[in-house]
Amino acid sequence: MRHFAGPLIGALILVFAANACVAGETDHPLARQILKQLVAVNTAPSGGDDTREAVALLVRHLKEGGFTDDDIAVLGHTEKRRNLVVRFRSTKPAQRPILLMAHLDVVEALPKDWHYDPFVLTEDGGWYYGRGSEDNKAGAAMLIANLIRLKKEGFEPDRDIIVMLTSDEESTGDAARWLLAEHRDLVDAEFGLNTDAGAVLLIDGKPLAFMLQTSEKIYASFTLEATDPGGHSSRPHRDSAISRLAHVLVDLQAHPFPIDLNATTRAFFERWTHIAPVEDRALLEAILSAHPAPAVIDGLLDSIYYNALARTTCVATELSGGHAENALPQSARAVVNCRILPQSSAAATRDVLVSLARPYAVSVTQIAPDVPSPPSPLEPAIVDPITRLAKEMWPGIAVIPEMSTGASDGAYVRNAGIPVYGVSAIADDPNDMRAHGQDERIGVGAFGVATEYWYRLVKSFATK
């Protein structure tokens, strides 16, 4: 599930050359073959949420590439949802392992809505079309192909290189949590690199920014419910369950959470200010100020992405109530979905909802446990190699830390104490994001260049 700074750039992007790159197109036949095979395996709900076939084909490639049973672990918390963990072992480890991440499951795709068969990788006009072509089977293909390439070249890493491919990132995330809780020895590492976050943004065919994802918002949903004895609709009371709930939702909409920048979002706004549209500069400077004016806080609500970066957000996403058209409602219910800043908590957010709901006798219940995701520190030992290689492959590009407003397996890995950095290195059109949607695609050139970036990046981190 890739999330990046796309929505904020609508006014800025003039022409987005998704397949262009200063580094030039790079051909990787094995990565392309693996991507084609993975897309052909339906790992969506219509395919039974089954990753066994996808894992099996990757295991065949790995064994043909020189990996043994001792290097490969196929395991899962359910029969169908199998995960793959591969270890490229160092004969003389001088550093702790690194963890490379991707996922094999995909969201549903309805063939009748597509112009291409979603489960056939189709090349057309410089694009690869197919469900998972970008999210995130491209990541899996890049990692496995590069691992095999390194093995065949006789590369001698000075640390173990671990690849973790999970089976349910698009749904529950149980696979990552299960691996970390029950098989920590297989995936424990100094830090993780995630193919499922970050992007390369270009304007007029030139690289604008290399997004480095270092944190994610916390996902939490709450049920707000009002109850009442009800009665005949011809004799209405002063208020009702529905009207009381409606008051809470209106008050919630009028209650923006405070601006609260963390190390990642502050670095983002500071660096983005220099290349943002001129008309955004005043707002960005106000966000960075210690005491932004009330008008700025109000105006921020009209800038969807900046707003999501700068504060916790809560919005009603489901609504139900009443049981008959001629009866007073006995209950009214809303689901409020919150995306919480990692330096805050679901408990603190619930307290705000409770304070808004209490005057109207509306209850607040958290639906499922949240997963804290502390920001990964901007450690020079990790950030500098990522930055150097980005500037080498895309000269002049700005490397900008990013906090995803959505979530990925990285949240669970960070919560387990392993810092994670999202660096997909894939060029994508922020105004035409196809992941999860109709005719999902990835640029042919963008896929090749990203594969090369990951090959060089892993070598740099595994060579002291």
C-alpha positions as CSV (number, residue, x, y, z in Angstrom):
1,M,0.0,0.0,0.0
2,R,2.1,2.9,-1.2
3,H,1.4,6.4,0.0
4,F,3.3,9.5,-1.0
5,A,3.1,13.2,-1.5
6,G,1.0,13.0,-4.6
7,P,-2.1,15.0,-3.8
8,L,-0.2,18.2,-2.8
9,I,1.5,18.6,-6.2
10,G,-1.5,19.0,-8.5
11,A,-0.9,22.6,-9.3
12,L,2.9,22.1,-9.5
13,I,3.0,19.2,-11.9
14,L,3.1,20.3,-15.5
15,V,4.2,17.2,-17.3
16,F,5.1,14.0,-15.4
17,A,7.5,11.7,-17.2
18,A,6.9,8.5,-15.3
19,N,9.2,6.6,-17.4
20,A,12.0,9.2,-17.6
21,C,15.0,9.3,-15.4
22,V,18.4,10.8,-15.6
23,A,19.9,7.5,-14.8
24,G,18.4,6.1,-18.1
25,E,16.4,2.9,-18.6
26,T,17.9,-0.2,-17.2
27,D,16.9,-3.7,-18.4
28,H,16.5,-6.4,-15.8
29,P,15.1,-9.5,-17.6
30,L,14.8,-11.7,-14.5
31,A,13.0,-9.0,-12.5
32,R,10.6,-8.5,-15.4
33,Q,10.0,-12.3,-15.7
34,I,9.3,-12.6,-12.0
35,L,6.9,-9.6,-12.0
36,K,5.0,-11.1,-15.0
37,Q,4.7,-14.5,-13.1
38,L,3.6,-12.8,-9.9
39,V,0.9,-10.7,-11.5
40,A,-0.5,-13.9,-13.1
41,V,-1.1,-15.4,-9.7
42,N,-4.3,-14.0,-8.3
43,T,-3.5,-13.2,-4.6
44,A,-6.6,-11.0,-4.2
45,P,-9.7,-12.1,-2.3
46,S,-11.2,-13.6,-5.5
47,G,-8.1,-15.8,-5.6
48,G,-8.8,-17.0,-2.1
49,D,-6.3,-14.7,-0.4
50,D,-3.9,-17.5,-1.3
51,T,-0.1,-16.8,-1.7
52,R,1.1,-20.4,-1.9
53,E,1.5,-20.4,-5.7
54,A,3.3,-17.0,-5.6
55,V,5.7,-18.2,-2.9
56,A,6.3,-21.5,-4.7
57,L,7.4,-19.8,-8.0
58,L,9.8,-17.5,-6.1
59,V,11.3,-20.5,-4.2
60,R,11.9,-22.2,-7.6
61,H,13.8,-19.1,-8.8
62,L,15.8,-18.8,-5.6
63,K,16.9,-22.4,-5.8
64,E,17.8,-22.1,-9.4
65,G,19.8,-19.0,-8.4
66,G,21.9,-20.9,-5.8
67,F,19.9,-20.6,-2.6
68,T,19.4,-23.7,-0.5
69,D,16.6,-24.9,1.8
70,D,18.6,-23.6,4.8
71,D,18.3,-20.1,3.3
72,I,14.6,-20.2,2.6
73,A,11.7,-20.2,5.1
74,V,8.1,-20.7,3.9
75,L,5.7,-20.2,6.8
76,G,2.4,-18.6,7.7
77,H,-0.2,-18.2,10.4
78,T,-2.9,-19.7,8.0
79,E,-2.7,-22.5,5.5
80,K,-3.2,-20.2,2.5
81,R,-1.4,-17.1,3.6
82,R,2.2,-18.2,3.3
83,N,5.1,-15.8,3.8
84,L,8.5,-16.1,2.3
85,V,11.7,-15.2,4.3
86,V,15.1,-15.5,2.4
87,R,18.5,-15.0,4.0
88,F,21.6,-14.2,1.9
89,R,24.2,-15.2,4.5
90,S,27.5,-13.5,5.2
91,T,30.5,-15.7,5.8
92,K,32.1,-13.0,7.9
93,P,29.4,-10.8,9.3
94,A,30.7,-7.5,10.6
95,Q,27.3,-5.8,10.9
96,R,23.8,-6.7,12.0
97,P,21.5,-7.9,9.2
98,I,19.3,-5.6,7.1
99,L,15.7,-6.4,6.3
100,L,14.2,-5.8,2.9
101,M,10.4,-5.7,2.7
102,A,7.6,-6.2,0.2
103,H,4.2,-8.0,0.1
104,L,2.6,-10.5,-2.2
105,D,-1.1,-9.9,-1.6
106,V,-3.1,-7.4,-3.7
107,V,-6.5,-5.7,-3.4
108,E,-9.3,-7.0,-5.5
109,A,-9.6,-6.2,-9.3
110,L,-12.8,-6.5,-11.3
111,P,-12.0,-7.6,-14.9
112,K,-15.1,-5.9,-16.2
113,D,-13.8,-2.5,-15.0
114,W,-10.3,-2.8,-16.6
115,H,-9.1,-2.2,-20.1
116,Y,-6.6,-5.1,-19.6
117,D,-6.8,-8.4,-17.9
118,P,-5.8,-7.5,-14.3
119,F,-4.0,-10.8,-13.8
120,V,-1.9,-10.7,-16.9
121,L,1.1,-8.4,-17.1
122,T,0.5,-6.4,-20.3
123,E,3.0,-4.0,-21.7
124,D,1.5,-1.1,-23.6
125,G,2.8,2.4,-24.4
126,G,5.8,2.2,-22.0
127,W,3.7,0.8,-19.1
128,Y,3.2,-2.6,-17.4
129,Y,-0.4,-3.0,-16.6
130,G,-1.7,-5.5,-14.0
131,R,-2.9,-5.8,-10.5
132,G,0.0,-5.6,-8.2
133,S,2.3,-4.3,-11.0
134,E,3.1,-1.4,-8.6
135,D,1.6,-2.3,-5.3
136,N,3.6,-4.3,-4.4
137,K,4.6,-7.2,-6.6
138,A,7.1,-4.9,-8.3
139,G,8.9,-4.6,-5.0
140,A,8.9,-8.4,-4.5
141,A,10.2,-9.0,-8.0
142,M,13.0,-6.4,-7.6
143,L,14.2,-7.8,-4.3
144,I,14.2,-11.5,-5.4
145,A,15.8,-10.8,-8.8
146,N,18.5,-8.7,-7.1
147,L,19.2,-11.3,-4.5
148,I,19.7,-13.9,-7.2
149,R,21.9,-11.5,-9.2
150,L,24.1,-10.8,-6.1
151,K,24.4,-14.6,-5.5
152,K,25.4,-15.4,-9.1
153,E,28.0,-12.6,-9.1
154,G,29.6,-14.1,-6.0
155,F,29.0,-11.1,-3.9
156,E,30.3,-11.4,-0.3
157,P,28.2,-9.3,2.0
158,D,29.6,-8.3,5.4
159,R,26.1,-8.7,6.9
160,D,23.2,-11.0,6.3
161,I,20.6,-9.7,3.9
162,I,17.0,-10.8,4.7
163,V,14.1,-10.5,2.4
164,M,10.6,-10.7,4.0
165,L,7.6,-11.0,1.7
166,T,4.3,-11.0,3.6
167,S,0.8,-12.3,2.7
168,D,-1.8,-9.9,4.1
169,E,-0.5,-6.3,4.1
170,E,-3.6,-5.2,2.2
171,S,-5.9,-6.5,4.9
172,T,-5.1,-7.4,8.5
173,G,-1.3,-7.1,8.6
174,D,-1.3,-10.3,10.8
175,A,1.5,-11.8,8.8
176,A,4.1,-9.2,9.7
177,R,3.0,-9.2,13.3
178,W,3.1,-13.0,13.5
179,L,6.5,-13.2,12.0
180,L,7.9,-10.6,14.4
181,A,6.2,-12.2,17.4
182,E,6.7,-15.9,16.7
183,H,9.8,-15.9,14.4
184,R,11.8,-12.9,15.4
185,D,15.0,-14.7,14.8
186,L,14.2,-15.0,11.1
187,V,13.6,-11.3,10.5
188,D,15.5,-9.5,13.2
189,A,17.7,-6.8,11.8
190,E,19.4,-3.5,12.5
191,F,17.0,-1.7,10.2
192,G,14.5,-2.3,7.4
193,L,14.2,-1.0,3.8
194,N,10.6,-1.0,2.5
195,T,9.7,-1.2,-1.2
196,D,6.1,-0.3,-0.3
197,A,6.7,3.4,0.4
198,G,8.5,6.4,-1.0
199,A,8.6,7.5,-4.6
200,V,10.5,9.6,-7.2
201,L,8.6,12.7,-8.4
202,L,9.5,14.5,-11.6
203,I,8.4,17.7,-13.4
204,D,8.9,18.2,-17.1
205,G,10.8,15.0,-17.2
206,K,13.2,16.1,-14.5
207,P,13.5,14.6,-11.0
208,L,11.9,16.9,-8.4
209,A,12.1,14.9,-5.2
210,F,13.1,11.5,-3.9
211,M,10.7,10.7,-1.0
212,L,12.2,8.9,2.0
213,Q,9.4,7.5,4.2
214,T,10.5,7.3,7.8
215,S,7.1,7.2,9.6
216,E,3.4,6.4,9.2
217,K,0.3,7.6,10.9
218,I,-1.4,5.3,13.5
219,Y,-4.7,3.8,12.3
220,A,-7.6,3.7,14.7
221,S,-11.4,3.6,14.3
222,F,-14.0,4.3,16.9
223,T,-17.7,3.5,17.2
224,L,-19.8,6.5,18.3
225,E,-23.3,5.3,19.5
226,A,-26.3,7.0,20.9
227,T,-29.2,5.0,22.4
228,D,-32.8,5.9,23.4
229,P,-35.9,4.1,24.5
230,G,-37.6,5.3,21.3
231,G,-41.3,5.6,20.8
232,H,-43.9,6.7,18.2
233,S,-42.7,9.2,15.6
234,S,-45.8,11.2,16.0
235,R,-44.7,12.2,19.5
236,P,-41.1,13.3,19.1
237,H,-38.9,14.2,22.0
238,R,-36.7,17.3,22.4
239,D,-33.9,15.3,20.8
240,S,-33.3,11.8,19.5
241,A,-30.5,9.3,19.1
242,I,-29.9,10.4,15.6
243,S,-29.9,14.1,16.4
244,R,-27.6,13.7,19.4
245,L,-25.1,11.7,17.2
246,A,-25.4,14.3,14.5
247,H,-24.4,17.1,16.9
248,V,-21.3,15.2,17.9
249,L,-20.3,14.7,14.2
250,V,-20.8,18.3,13.5
251,D,-18.7,19.3,16.5
252,L,-16.0,16.9,15.4
253,Q,-15.8,18.4,12.0
254,A,-15.4,21.8,13.6
255,H,-12.7,20.6,15.9
256,P,-9.3,20.4,14.0
257,F,-6.6,18.8,16.0
258,P,-3.6,21.0,16.8
259,I,-0.6,21.3,14.4
260,D,2.1,19.0,15.8
261,L,5.3,18.4,13.7
262,N,7.7,15.6,14.4
263,A,11.2,15.3,13.1
264,T,10.1,13.8,9.8
265,T,7.3,16.2,9.0
266,R,9.4,19.2,10.1
267,A,12.2,18.1,7.8
268,F,9.6,17.6,5.0
269,F,8.1,21.0,5.3
270,E,11.5,22.7,5.6
271,R,12.9,21.1,2.5
272,W,9.6,21.2,0.5
273,T,9.3,24.9,1.1
274,H,12.2,25.6,-1.3
275,I,10.6,23.8,-4.2
276,A,6.9,24.1,-3.5
277,P,4.5,26.3,-5.6
278,V,5.0,30.0,-4.8
279,E,1.4,30.3,-3.7
280,D,2.0,27.7,-1.0
281,R,5.1,29.3,0.5
282,A,3.3,31.5,3.1
283,L,1.2,28.5,4.3
284,L,4.3,26.3,4.6
285,E,6.2,29.0,6.6
286,A,3.2,29.4,8.9
287,I,3.1,25.7,9.5
288,L,6.7,25.7,10.5
289,S,6.3,28.7,12.8
290,A,6.0,28.2,16.6
291,H,2.7,30.0,16.8
292,P,0.7,29.9,13.6
293,A,-2.1,32.4,13.3
294,P,-5.7,31.1,13.7
295,A,-6.4,32.0,10.0
296,V,-3.6,29.7,9.0
297,I,-4.9,26.8,11.1
298,D,-8.3,27.3,9.4
299,G,-6.9,27.6,5.9
300,L,-4.8,24.5,6.4
301,L,-8.0,22.5,6.2
302,D,-8.3,23.3,2.5
303,S,-4.9,21.8,1.7
304,I,-5.7,18.1,2.1
305,Y,-2.2,16.7,2.1
306,Y,-0.5,19.4,4.2
307,N,-3.3,19.1,6.7
308,A,-2.9,15.3,6.9
309,L,0.8,15.7,7.5
310,A,0.5,18.5,10.1
311,R,-2.0,17.0,12.5
312,T,-4.1,14.1,13.6
313,T,-7.3,13.7,11.6
314,C,-10.6,12.1,12.4
315,V,-13.6,11.7,10.0
316,A,-16.9,9.9,10.0
317,T,-16.8,7.1,7.4
318,E,-20.0,5.0,8.2
319,L,-23.4,6.0,9.5
320,S,-26.5,4.0,10.5
321,G,-29.5,4.5,12.7
322,G,-33.2,3.9,13.3
323,H,-35.3,0.8,12.7
324,A,-38.6,2.1,11.1
325,E,-39.8,5.2,9.4
326,N,-42.6,5.7,11.9
327,A,-40.6,5.1,15.1
328,L,-38.2,7.2,17.1
329,P,-34.7,5.7,16.7
330,Q,-33.6,3.5,19.5
331,S,-30.0,3.8,18.3
332,A,-27.7,5.7,16.0
333,R,-24.2,4.7,15.2
334,A,-21.2,6.2,13.3
335,V,-17.7,4.9,12.6
336,V,-15.0,7.5,12.9
337,N,-11.7,6.7,11.3
338,C,-8.7,8.5,12.8
339,R,-5.1,8.8,11.3
340,I,-3.1,9.7,14.4
341,L,0.4,11.3,14.4
342,P,3.0,8.8,15.6
343,Q,4.1,11.0,18.5
344,S,0.5,10.9,19.8
345,S,-1.7,7.9,20.7
346,A,-5.1,6.4,20.1
347,A,-5.8,6.9,23.8
348,A,-5.3,10.6,23.6
349,T,-7.4,10.8,20.4
350,R,-10.2,8.8,22.1
351,D,-10.1,11.3,25.0
352,V,-10.9,14.1,22.5
353,L,-13.7,12.2,21.0
354,V,-15.1,11.4,24.4
355,S,-15.0,15.1,25.4
356,L,-17.0,16.0,22.3
357,A,-19.5,13.1,22.7
358,R,-20.1,13.4,26.5
359,P,-22.5,16.5,26.3
360,Y,-24.8,14.5,24.0
361,A,-24.7,11.2,26.0
362,V,-22.9,9.4,23.1
363,S,-20.5,6.5,23.8
364,V,-17.1,6.1,22.2
365,T,-15.6,2.6,21.7
366,Q,-12.3,1.8,20.0
367,I,-13.0,-0.9,17.4
368,A,-9.6,-2.7,17.3
369,P,-6.3,-2.2,19.0
370,D,-4.0,0.3,17.4
371,V,-0.4,-0.3,16.3
372,P,2.0,2.5,17.4
373,S,4.6,3.3,14.8
374,P,7.3,5.5,16.2
375,P,9.2,7.5,13.5
376,S,12.4,6.0,12.4
377,P,15.3,8.3,13.3
378,L,17.1,10.2,10.5
379,E,20.4,8.5,11.3
380,P,23.1,9.7,8.9
381,A,24.5,6.1,8.7
382,I,21.3,5.1,7.0
383,V,20.0,8.3,5.4
384,D,23.4,9.3,3.8
385,P,23.8,6.2,1.6
386,I,20.2,6.5,0.5
387,T,20.7,10.1,-0.4
388,R,24.1,9.7,-2.1
389,L,22.8,7.0,-4.4
390,A,19.6,9.0,-5.2
391,K,21.7,12.0,-6.2
392,E,24.0,9.8,-8.2
393,M,21.2,8.3,-10.2
394,W,19.0,11.5,-10.3
395,P,21.6,14.4,-10.2
396,G,20.2,17.4,-8.4
397,I,17.2,15.6,-6.9
398,A,16.0,16.7,-3.4
399,V,15.7,13.9,-0.9
400,I,12.8,14.7,1.4
401,P,11.7,12.7,4.5
402,E,8.1,11.7,4.4
403,M,5.5,10.6,6.8
404,S,2.9,8.4,5.1
405,T,-0.7,9.3,5.9
406,G,-1.6,5.7,5.3
407,A,0.0,2.5,6.6
408,S,2.1,-0.5,5.6
409,D,3.9,-3.4,7.2
410,G,6.5,-0.9,8.2
411,A,4.3,0.1,11.1
412,Y,4.4,-3.3,12.6
413,V,8.2,-3.6,12.1
414,R,8.8,-0.2,13.6
415,N,6.6,-1.1,16.6
416,A,8.8,-4.1,17.1
417,G,11.8,-1.9,17.5
418,I,13.3,-2.1,14.0
419,P,13.5,1.3,12.3
420,V,12.1,1.2,8.7
421,Y,12.8,3.4,5.7
422,G,10.6,3.4,2.6
423,V,12.5,4.0,-0.6
424,S,10.6,2.4,-3.5
425,A,12.5,4.6,-5.9
426,I,9.6,4.1,-8.4
427,A,8.6,7.1,-10.5
428,D,4.8,7.5,-10.4
429,D,2.4,10.2,-11.5
430,P,0.9,11.8,-8.4
431,N,-2.1,12.9,-10.3
432,D,-2.8,9.5,-11.8
433,M,-2.2,7.0,-9.0
434,R,-3.4,3.6,-10.1
435,A,-2.5,1.4,-7.1
436,H,-5.7,-0.2,-5.8
437,G,-7.6,1.2,-8.8
438,Q,-8.5,0.6,-12.4
439,D,-5.7,-0.3,-14.8
440,E,-2.9,-0.3,-12.2
441,R,0.4,0.2,-13.8
442,I,4.1,0.9,-13.5
443,G,6.4,2.5,-16.0
444,V,8.6,0.1,-17.9
445,G,11.6,2.4,-17.5
446,A,10.7,3.3,-13.9
447,F,10.6,-0.4,-12.9
448,G,14.1,-1.0,-14.5
449,V,15.6,2.1,-12.8
450,A,14.1,1.3,-9.4
451,T,15.4,-2.3,-9.7
452,E,18.9,-0.9,-10.4
453,Y,18.6,1.5,-7.5
454,W,17.8,-1.3,-5.1
455,Y,20.6,-3.4,-6.4
456,R,23.2,-0.7,-5.7
457,L,21.6,0.3,-2.4
458,V,21.7,-3.2,-1.0
459,K,25.3,-3.6,-2.1
460,S,26.3,-0.3,-0.4
461,F,24.7,-1.3,2.9
462,A,26.2,-4.7,2.8
463,T,29.8,-3.6,2.1
464,K,31.6,-1.9,5.0
